[in-house]
Amino acid sequence: MKLIAKLLTVAPIVFLAVTPALALDDTPANRGEQADNYLRAVPPQSLMKEMAVKVAATVPESQRSAFVAVMTQNLDLKAVEDLMRGSMIKNFTADELKALADFYASPIGKSAMAKMGNYLADAMPKMMVELQKALALTQQQMKAQ
């Protein structure tokens, strides 16, 4: 019993001491490597295709498949990937990028990502309405000052 009590006391201390050692060095090279891992877990091609499908819902049904085909053909996926990668490297630490990549590569992350397009299609129009209302009100208040 005393051994278990000692282990329960020592284990958290050891864990706290070891955890920082497991952290990645936050270097540009490590950020780049982790951004690449993220992009493998969440391929920009898939994101862009899903976005094109969602935008296609705004055109007549008879033109939707052609719209998606032309939109994905015209989109510079290399430029999109480079933009995403650069922005991730700029804004996230290596550990944060690793956590994102690990999550989106997991079964739960893949399931969540599969629902993201529907979530955004549902939420974004409503959020834009709220933002537009706030912007109009803000502009009115700023003019009054």
C-alpha positions in Angstrom: 0.0 0.0 0.0 2.8 2.4 0.8 4.4 1.6 -2.5 1.2 2.5 -4.4 1.0 5.8 -2.4 4.6 6.6 -3.3 4.0 5.8 -6.9 0.9 8.0 -7.0 2.9 10.8 -5.5 6.0 10.4 -7.7 4.3 9.7 -11.0 2.8 13.2 -11.5 6.1 14.8 -10.7 8.0 12.6 -13.2 5.3 13.2 -15.8 5.5 17.0 -15.3 9.3 16.8 -15.5 9.4 14.7 -18.7 6.5 16.5 -20.6 8.6 19.5 -21.6 11.3 17.2 -22.9 8.8 15.7 -25.2 7.9 19.0 -26.8 9.2 19.7 -30.2 11.8 22.5 -30.7 9.8 25.4 -32.1 12.0 25.9 -35.2 11.0 26.9 -38.7 12.1 23.4 -39.9 9.9 21.7 -37.3 7.0 24.0 -38.1 7.4 23.2 -41.7 7.5 19.4 -41.1 4.4 19.5 -38.9 2.6 21.8 -41.4 3.4 19.1 -44.1 2.0 16.4 -41.8 -1.2 18.5 -41.3 -1.5 19.0 -45.1 -1.3 15.2 -45.6 -4.0 14.7 -43.0 -6.2 17.4 -44.4 -5.4 17.6 -48.2 -6.1 21.1 -49.6 -7.5 19.4 -52.7 -10.3 17.8 -50.6 -11.0 21.1 -48.9 -11.2 23.0 -52.1 -13.4 20.4 -53.8 -15.8 20.4 -50.9 -15.9 24.2 -51.0 -16.6 24.2 -54.7 -19.5 21.7 -54.1 -20.9 24.0 -51.4 -20.7 27.1 -53.6 -22.2 25.1 -56.5 -25.4 24.9 -54.5 -25.9 28.6 -55.3 -26.1 27.9 -59.1 -28.9 26.2 -61.0 -28.9 22.5 -60.4 -28.4 21.7 -64.1 -25.0 23.6 -64.0 -23.7 22.3 -60.7 -21.5 19.5 -61.8 -20.0 21.6 -64.6 -19.4 24.4 -62.1 -17.5 22.1 -59.7 -15.4 20.7 -62.6 -14.5 24.1 -64.0 -14.0 25.7 -60.5 -11.6 22.9 -59.4 -9.8 23.0 -62.8 -9.3 26.8 -62.5 -8.1 26.8 -58.9 -4.4 26.8 -58.4 -4.1 24.1 -55.7 -0.3 24.6 -55.4 -0.9 28.3 -54.6 -3.6 27.4 -52.0 -1.4 24.8 -50.4 1.6 27.2 -50.3 -0.7 29.8 -48.7 -2.0 27.4 -46.1 1.5 26.1 -45.3 3.0 29.5 -45.0 0.2 30.8 -42.8 0.3 27.7 -40.5 4.1 28.1 -40.1 3.7 31.8 -39.3 0.8 31.4 -36.8 1.2 28.0 -35.0 4.0 26.5 -33.0 5.5 23.1 -34.0 3.6 21.4 -31.1 0.3 23.0 -32.1 0.8 21.9 -35.7 1.6 18.4 -34.5 -1.5 18.3 -32.4 -3.7 19.5 -35.3 -2.2 16.9 -37.7 -2.5 14.1 -35.1 -6.1 15.1 -34.4 -7.2 15.3 -38.1 -5.4 12.1 -38.9 -7.3 10.3 -36.2 -10.7 8.6 -36.8 -12.5 11.2 -34.7 -10.7 14.0 -36.5 -11.5 12.5 -39.9 -15.1 12.3 -38.8 -15.2 15.9 -37.6 -13.5 17.1 -40.8 -16.1 15.2 -42.9 -18.8 17.3 -41.2 -17.0 20.6 -41.4 -18.3 21.5 -44.9 -21.9 21.1 -43.8 -21.2 23.0 -40.6 -19.7 25.9 -42.5 -22.5 25.9 -45.1 -25.0 26.1 -42.2 -23.2 28.6 -40.0 -21.4 31.0 -42.3 -24.4 32.6 -44.0 -26.0 33.3 -40.6 -22.7 34.6 -39.1 -22.3 36.9 -42.1 -25.7 38.3 -41.5 -24.8 39.0 -37.9 -21.5 40.5 -38.9 -23.2 42.8 -41.5 -25.7 44.0 -38.9 -22.8 44.7 -36.4 -20.9 46.5 -39.1 -23.8 48.7 -40.1 -24.5 49.6 -36.5 -20.8 50.3 -35.8 -20.6 52.6 -38.8 -23.7 54.5 -37.7 -22.2 54.9 -34.2 -18.8 56.0 -35.5 -20.5 58.7 -37.7 -22.4 60.0 -34.7 -19.2 60.5 -32.7 
